[in-house]
Amino acid sequence: MKTQSTTVLPVAQPHVYEVIVIGAGQAGLAMGYYLHLQRRDFLMLEAAPQVGQSWRERYDSLQLFTPAPYCHLPGFPLLLPRKHYPTKDEIARYLQQYAQQFRLPVELGQPVVSLTKKEGLFFLQTPSAHYLAQQVVVATGPFQAPFLPTYATAPAPEVVQLHSSRYRNPGQLPPGNVLVVGAGNSGAQIAVELAKYHAVHLSVKRKPRFSSLRMLGRSVFWWATVTGALYASPTSRVGKKVLRKADVIYGRELEQLLREKVIPLRPEITGFAGSQVFFKDGTSTQFSSIIWATGFQPDYRWLQIAGAITADGNPLHEQGLSPVPGLFYLGLSWQRSRSSALLLGAARDAQFIARQLL
C-alpha cells in the first residue's frame, strides 16, 4: 500500500533592507541620492501621498528667502534664475522631479507608526505594512507637531484660530482685527500679507530683528557661505554667534510696517475674555482672528527604542549619530550647523551620514 507524500514548501523569509529612510522631504531625498550612489539596498517611507506635499500645504504666498542657487539638492540643479526666490510650489515640483530623476525607491502614504529594534534588526510598522532594516535614517525634519501655547483662559469659540501651518490665504479669515502671535519668518510674511486686508497686530516675546536679503549686491547667503558661517558647528565661536542671531527675520517689509505703525507691536498674551485679548502691559484689544505662528514641537512617540530619545522628547544624537547602533538622524535644526534644516545644507549632512552608514 502506497502512502501519500506531502511536499513542504519553504517559508518565505521577510526581506531585510540594508537601509530604510523615514521621510522623503529634502533631507530624505538627499540621503536617497547618496544611498543610490553607494548602490545600497534601501527603501524610503513617506507619509504623504506625494513627494513635496509638505511644501504644497504651506500658505499660498510663501516664498523662500534663499535665492535659487542655494535651494538645490546634490546632483540635480534647480533650474531657475539666479536672483529668483522660489515659491513653495516650485520647490514642491523640484523635489518630485528629484525623486524621479534618480528613480529613488519611495513608498508613498506610509507613515511609520512604530519603530522598534530586536536582535540587531529594526522593525518598522506602517498602517498597512511592516518592514525590516539593518540601519535606519530618521529624516522627518524639525516641523512635526504644531505648538500652541496654553493659558488659564481661552478665546471665545467664534474667534477664528489657525496655526501658521494651517493658514493658506487671507480668504480664510472673517472681517475684523487679526492678531499674529510670533514673529519668525513665517509669522512675519503672514502678518505683512494680512495687513493688506485687515488691521493686524503682532504679539512677540522680544522685539524682532531684521536682515536685508542682499548686502553689497550679493545674497546674505552668499556671504554666509563664503565666510563659512553657514556651516560652522553650534559649539564653535562663529557658530555660537550665528546661533544667537538665529531668530532674525529676512526682508524689510515687516520692519517698515512696524515703523509706520501700520502693524502695532504688542507684548505677550496673558489671557482672554470672549474676543478680548489681554497683554502683559495691561492693555487689551478685541480680535476676530488669531494666527499662531508659534512654531513646532517634536513628536517621536512612534520611536520606541530605549536610549533613542531624551527625557524632553528630542532625538538623542551627536551630529545625527544616535547612541543606538544603526540609527541616524537627518534634517534637524542645528544638527551640524545653521544649514542643517535648510535645502542648501541637506547635501552636506546627508553625505556625512552616508559615510557613517558604511
Backbone torsions as a table, in degrees:
resi	resn	phi	psi	omega
1	MET	NA	128.2	-178.4
2	LYS	-85.3	139.8	175.1
3	THR	-98.6	143.0	-178.6
4	GLN	-80.8	127.0	-179.3
5	SER	-90.5	149.1	179.6
6	THR	-115.0	127.3	178.4
7	THR	-85.5	122.5	179.9
8	VAL	-94.4	116.3	179.7
9	LEU	-82.2	141.8	178.5
10	PRO	-66.5	143.0	178.6
11	VAL	-75.7	126.9	-178.9
12	ALA	-66.3	127.9	178.8
13	GLN	-84.5	137.4	179.0
14	PRO	-64.8	145.3	-179.9
15	HIS	-72.9	134.4	177.6
16	VAL	-110.2	112.6	177.8
17	TYR	-75.4	149.0	173.7
18	GLU	-66.4	-44.3	-179.0
19	VAL	-140.8	136.8	168.5
20	ILE	-119.7	130.3	177.4
21	VAL	-102.8	124.3	178.1
22	ILE	-94.1	110.2	-178.8
23	GLY	108.2	129.9	178.7
24	ALA	-121.7	42.8	169.4
25	GLY	-84.8	-159.0	-176.1
26	GLN	-59.9	-42.0	-179.1
27	ALA	-68.8	-45.5	-179.9
28	GLY	-63.1	-39.5	179.6
29	LEU	-66.4	-41.0	176.9
30	ALA	-62.3	-38.9	176.2
31	MET	-63.1	-43.7	178.8
32	GLY	-59.4	-36.7	178.9
33	TYR	-60.1	-46.9	-177.8
34	TYR	-72.7	-33.4	174.8
35	LEU	-66.7	-35.7	175.4
36	HIS	-62.2	-43.7	178.3
37	LEU	-65.3	-34.1	-179.9
38	GLN	-80.2	-4.4	-178.4
39	ARG	57.0	40.1	178.0
40	ARG	-79.9	154.1	172.6
41	ASP	-85.4	97.7	-172.9
42	PHE	-136.0	165.4	179.4
43	LEU	-142.5	148.3	177.9
44	MET	-119.7	128.2	-179.5
45	LEU	-108.1	121.9	-177.5
46	GLU	-121.5	128.2	-177.7
47	ALA	-68.9	-34.0	-174.2
48	ALA	-75.7	162.0	179.6
49	PRO	-75.3	-14.1	176.0
50	GLN	-152.7	154.4	178.4
51	VAL	-65.7	138.1	-179.9
52	GLY	87.0	5.9	-174.3
53	GLN	-62.8	-37.4	-178.5
54	SER	-61.7	-31.2	175.9
55	TRP	-73.9	-40.7	-179.7
56	ARG	-60.9	-31.1	-174.1
57	GLU	-84.8	-0.8	179.7
58	ARG	-84.2	172.6	-171.0
59	TYR	-62.0	146.7	-167.4
60	ASP	-56.9	-37.9	-173.2
61	SER	-89.4	6.0	-174.5
62	LEU	-59.8	126.8	170.8
63	GLN	-126.3	139.6	177.2
64	LEU	-68.5	154.1	174.6
65	PHE	-96.9	5.4	173.0
66	THR	-104.3	128.3	179.0
67	PRO	-67.7	163.9	-171.6
68	ALA	-49.5	-42.3	-178.3
69	PRO	-61.1	-15.0	-179.0
70	TYR	-108.4	21.2	-175.3
71	CYS	-125.0	17.9	-177.6
72	HIS	-110.5	161.5	179.2
73	LEU	-100.5	167.6	-174.3
74	PRO	-63.5	137.6	170.9
75	GLY	85.5	-4.6	-175.1
76	PHE	-154.4	101.1	-174.1
77	PRO	-70.6	154.0	172.6
78	LEU	-88.0	109.7	-171.7
79	LEU	-85.9	79.0	176.1
80	LEU	-134.8	157.9	179.7
81	PRO	-54.0	146.1	-173.0
82	ARG	-59.2	-35.8	-176.7
83	LYS	-95.2	8.0	-178.3
84	HIS	-82.7	136.6	174.8
85	TYR	-98.5	109.9	-172.0
86	PRO	-61.9	148.9	173.0
87	THR	-86.0	168.0	-179.3
88	LYS	-65.2	-33.8	179.7
89	ASP	-72.2	-32.8	176.0
90	GLU	-65.5	-38.8	177.7
91	ILE	-68.8	-41.4	178.8
92	ALA	-59.3	-44.7	179.1
93	ARG	-65.0	-40.4	-179.8
94	TYR	-61.8	-44.1	179.9
95	LEU	-63.1	-38.9	178.0
96	GLN	-65.5	-43.3	177.2
97	GLN	-63.3	-35.6	-179.4
98	TYR	-62.9	-47.3	179.0
99	ALA	-61.0	-38.4	179.7
100	GLN	-71.4	-38.4	-177.9
101	GLN	-56.6	-42.6	-176.7
102	PHE	-104.2	8.8	178.4
103	ARG	49.6	49.3	-178.2
104	LEU	-70.1	136.5	-176.1
105	PRO	-78.3	80.3	-178.3
106	VAL	-100.0	125.6	172.2
107	GLU	-101.1	115.4	-175.0
108	LEU	-87.1	157.7	178.5
109	GLY	65.7	33.3	-178.1
110	GLN	-127.0	72.7	176.1
111	PRO	-69.4	133.9	178.9
112	VAL	-79.8	120.3	-179.3
113	VAL	-101.1	-12.9	179.0
114	SER	-157.0	130.5	173.5
115	LEU	-127.3	117.1	179.7
116	THR	-128.7	170.2	178.6
117	LYS	-138.4	133.5	-179.3
118	LYS	-148.5	129.9	177.2
119	GLU	53.2	41.5	174.2
120	GLY	83.4	-1.8	179.4
121	LEU	-116.3	147.0	175.3
122	PHE	-92.6	136.1	177.5
123	PHE	-113.9	121.0	-179.2
124	LEU	-114.7	126.5	-179.5
125	GLN	-114.4	130.7	171.7
126	THR	-114.8	174.4	179.9
127	PRO	-59.7	-21.9	-174.3
128	SER	-124.8	-3.4	-176.3
129	ALA	-158.6	167.9	172.2
130	HIS	-133.4	152.4	-173.4
131	TYR	-136.8	155.3	177.2
132	LEU	-122.9	144.8	180.0
133	ALA	-151.0	151.9	174.6
134	GLN	-80.5	-34.0	179.5
135	GLN	-137.4	151.7	-179.4
136	VAL	-134.9	135.0	173.1
137	VAL	-113.3	118.3	178.1
138	VAL	-89.5	109.3	-177.3
139	ALA	-123.3	48.0	-176.8
140	THR	-86.6	-4.5	173.8
141	GLY	79.8	172.3	-177.0
142	PRO	-85.9	-10.9	-175.0
143	PHE	-102.7	89.8	-173.5
144	GLN	-111.0	-78.2	-179.4
145	ALA	-103.4	124.2	177.6
146	PRO	-56.5	135.7	178.8
147	PHE	-96.7	127.5	176.5
148	LEU	-124.6	120.1	178.9
149	PRO	-66.3	153.4	179.4
150	THR	-113.6	149.8	-179.1
151	TYR	-134.4	165.3	179.3
152	ALA	-64.7	-28.7	177.4
153	THR	-121.1	170.2	-177.7
154	ALA	-136.3	154.8	176.9
155	PRO	-64.5	158.2	176.6
156	ALA	-63.0	153.0	-178.7
157	PRO	-57.0	-29.5	-177.8
158	GLU	-74.8	-12.0	176.2
159	VAL	-76.0	120.6	179.9
160	VAL	-74.2	124.9	179.5
161	GLN	-122.0	129.3	178.5
162	LEU	-135.4	131.3	166.8
163	HIS	-71.9	151.6	-177.4
164	SER	-57.5	-27.0	178.6
165	SER	-70.5	-17.3	179.2
166	ARG	-103.0	-9.0	178.7
167	TYR	-75.3	137.0	178.4
168	ARG	-120.0	-48.2	-177.0
169	ASN	-163.1	167.8	-178.0
170	PRO	-60.5	-22.6	-179.4
171	GLY	-63.6	-14.5	178.9
172	GLN	-75.2	-18.1	-170.4
173	LEU	-104.5	143.4	176.5
174	PRO	-77.0	169.0	175.4
175	PRO	-59.5	154.3	176.5
176	GLY	121.8	178.3	-179.0
177	ASN	-66.1	143.5	177.7
178	VAL	-121.4	132.3	174.6
179	LEU	-107.3	121.5	172.5
180	VAL	-100.6	124.1	-177.4
181	VAL	-106.7	115.6	-178.8
182	GLY	104.5	137.0	-175.2
183	ALA	-129.4	52.9	165.3
184	GLY	-78.9	-170.9	-177.9
185	ASN	-65.0	-36.4	177.2
186	SER	-67.0	-47.4	179.4
187	GLY	-59.6	-38.6	179.7
188	ALA	-65.3	-46.8	-179.5
189	GLN	-64.4	-40.4	-179.6
190	ILE	-66.4	-42.4	179.2
191	ALA	-61.9	-42.7	179.3
192	VAL	-63.3	-43.3	179.9
193	GLU	-64.2	-45.9	-176.6
194	LEU	-68.8	-26.2	-179.2
195	ALA	-64.4	-16.4	176.9
196	LYS	-75.3	-17.6	-173.2
197	TYR	-126.0	-18.8	-174.7
198	HIS	-136.4	164.4	166.7
199	ALA	-82.1	111.1	-173.4
200	VAL	-107.3	135.6	172.0
201	HIS	-117.5	151.5	-176.8
202	LEU	-124.3	119.5	179.3
203	SER	-101.1	125.8	-176.3
204	VAL	-138.0	156.7	174.8
205	LYS	-77.3	-38.1	-178.9
206	ARG	-141.4	159.0	-177.2
207	LYS	-61.4	130.5	-178.6
208	PRO	-65.2	150.0	173.5
209	ARG	-115.2	146.1	-172.0
210	PHE	-125.4	155.0	175.4
211	SER	-139.1	138.9	173.1
212	SER	-67.7	154.3	177.7
213	LEU	-77.9	-19.3	-179.1
214	ARG	-134.5	145.7	176.2
215	MET	-135.1	127.0	179.5
216	LEU	52.6	40.1	176.2
217	GLY	80.9	1.5	-179.0
218	ARG	-120.7	152.6	173.8
219	SER	-62.0	143.7	176.4
220	VAL	-61.5	-24.5	178.9
221	PHE	-77.5	-24.9	171.6
222	TRP	-64.7	-46.5	179.4
223	TRP	-63.0	-42.7	-178.4
224	ALA	-66.3	-30.0	179.4
225	THR	-76.9	-49.0	-175.8
226	VAL	-68.7	-28.9	177.9
227	THR	-83.2	-12.4	-179.3
228	GLY	84.5	-1.3	-177.2
229	ALA	-61.8	-34.1	-176.4
230	LEU	-68.3	-24.3	-176.2
231	TYR	-111.6	10.0	178.8
232	ALA	-71.7	141.0	179.7
233	SER	-69.2	152.6	-178.3
234	PRO	-64.5	-16.8	-179.9
235	THR	-94.1	-8.3	179.5
236	SER	-79.1	164.9	-179.9
237	ARG	-61.1	-46.2	179.6
238	VAL	-66.5	-41.5	-179.9
239	GLY	-61.5	-40.7	178.3
240	LYS	-63.9	-36.7	178.3
241	LYS	-66.8	-43.2	178.4
242	VAL	-65.4	-39.5	-178.7
243	LEU	-61.5	-36.9	178.6
244	ARG	-65.7	-23.9	-179.2
245	LYS	-105.5	16.3	-172.8
246	ALA	-65.6	-21.2	-176.9
247	ASP	-94.0	17.4	-179.6
248	VAL	-67.0	145.3	177.7
249	ILE	-98.3	125.3	-178.9
250	TYR	-88.0	132.8	-176.1
251	GLY	100.4	155.6	-173.1
252	ARG	-112.1	5.1	-174.9
253	GLU	-62.8	-48.3	-179.6
254	LEU	-65.8	-39.7	179.0
255	GLU	-56.7	-41.9	-180.0
256	GLN	-67.1	-42.2	-179.8
257	LEU	-66.3	-33.7	176.0
258	LEU	-69.0	-41.9	-179.0
259	ARG	-64.0	-38.7	-178.9
260	GLU	-83.4	2.1	179.9
261	LYS	64.5	16.9	174.4
262	VAL	-65.8	-40.4	175.0
263	ILE	-113.4	110.8	176.3
264	PRO	-70.5	139.7	177.4
265	LEU	-92.5	125.1	-178.0
266	ARG	-116.9	151.7	176.8
267	PRO	-75.9	-168.2	-178.4
268	GLU	-66.6	154.7	177.9
269	ILE	-78.2	142.4	173.4
270	THR	-112.0	-22.8	179.8
271	GLY	173.9	-176.3	-175.2
272	PHE	-138.3	154.7	169.3
273	ALA	-147.1	103.1	-174.0
274	GLY	65.1	-123.7	177.6
275	SER	-95.6	5.3	179.7
276	GLN	-86.5	131.7	177.4
277	VAL	-112.1	130.4	-179.5
278	PHE	-103.7	140.4	-176.5
279	PHE	-117.0	165.7	-173.9
280	LYS	-62.3	-25.1	-178.9
281	ASP	-86.7	7.5	178.0
282	GLY	90.5	-5.4	179.6
283	THR	-86.7	165.5	176.4
284	SER	-150.5	154.7	-179.8
285	THR	-149.8	150.1	175.7
286	GLN	-87.2	139.0	179.0
287	PHE	-133.8	141.9	176.2
288	SER	-92.0	-19.3	-178.2
289	SER	-144.3	148.8	174.5
290	ILE	-131.9	127.5	172.9
291	ILE	-104.8	118.9	-179.5
292	TRP	-92.7	93.9	176.3
293	ALA	-94.6	58.8	-169.1
294	THR	-106.5	14.5	172.2
295	GLY	82.0	-160.4	-173.2
296	PHE	-133.3	164.5	174.6
297	GLN	-131.1	156.3	-177.8
298	PRO	-69.7	151.1	176.0
299	ASP	-142.7	91.2	-178.6
300	TYR	-115.4	34.2	-179.6
301	ARG	-62.1	-24.6	-179.2
302	TRP	-77.8	-16.1	-177.9
303	LEU	-88.4	95.5	-169.7
304	GLN	-107.6	58.6	179.5
305	ILE	-125.4	125.8	-178.8
306	ALA	-60.5	133.6	177.1
307	GLY	86.4	2.3	-177.5
308	ALA	-92.3	-24.7	-172.6
309	ILE	-124.3	142.2	177.2
310	THR	-75.5	170.6	-178.2
311	ALA	-61.8	-29.1	-179.9
312	ASP	-93.0	12.4	172.0
313	GLY	89.2	11.3	179.1
314	ASN	-98.6	155.7	177.6
315	PRO	-63.5	136.0	175.0
316	LEU	-91.2	116.1	-175.7
317	HIS	-161.2	164.6	171.2
318	GLU	-127.8	107.3	-176.7
319	GLN	56.6	32.2	178.8
320	GLY	94.0	-2.7	-179.2
321	LEU	-98.1	118.2	-179.9
322	SER	-81.4	151.0	171.7
323	PRO	-67.6	-15.9	174.5
324	VAL	-77.2	117.1	-178.7
325	PRO	-55.6	130.9	176.9
326	GLY	88.8	-2.0	-178.3
327	LEU	-109.4	132.9	-176.2
328	PHE	-138.2	159.2	177.2
329	TYR	-125.1	154.8	-180.0
330	LEU	-151.6	140.6	175.0
331	GLY	87.8	11.8	179.4
332	LEU	-78.4	153.0	175.9
333	SER	-62.9	128.4	179.4
334	TRP	55.7	34.8	177.6
335	GLN	-60.4	-46.5	174.8
336	ARG	-129.9	-21.9	-178.5
337	SER	-167.5	-179.7	177.6
338	ARG	-59.4	-28.6	-174.6
339	SER	-81.7	-6.5	-169.1
340	SER	-59.0	-36.6	-178.5
341	ALA	-97.7	9.8	-179.6
342	LEU	-104.7	159.2	176.8
343	LEU	-56.0	-42.3	-175.0
344	LEU	-73.0	-10.2	177.5
345	GLY	-102.4	-7.2	-175.0
346	ALA	-61.8	-42.3	-176.9
347	ALA	-63.9	-46.3	-176.5
348	ARG	-61.1	-46.4	-178.3
349	ASP	-72.9	-36.6	179.1
350	ALA	-65.2	-39.5	178.1
351	GLN	-64.3	-39.7	177.3
352	PHE	-61.3	-46.8	179.6
353	ILE	-66.1	-38.3	179.1
354	ALA	-59.3	-37.8	177.2
355	ARG	-67.0	-36.9	179.0
356	GLN	-68.8	-33.5	179.2
357	LEU	-61.6	-33.3	-179.4
358	LEU	-73.0	NA	NA
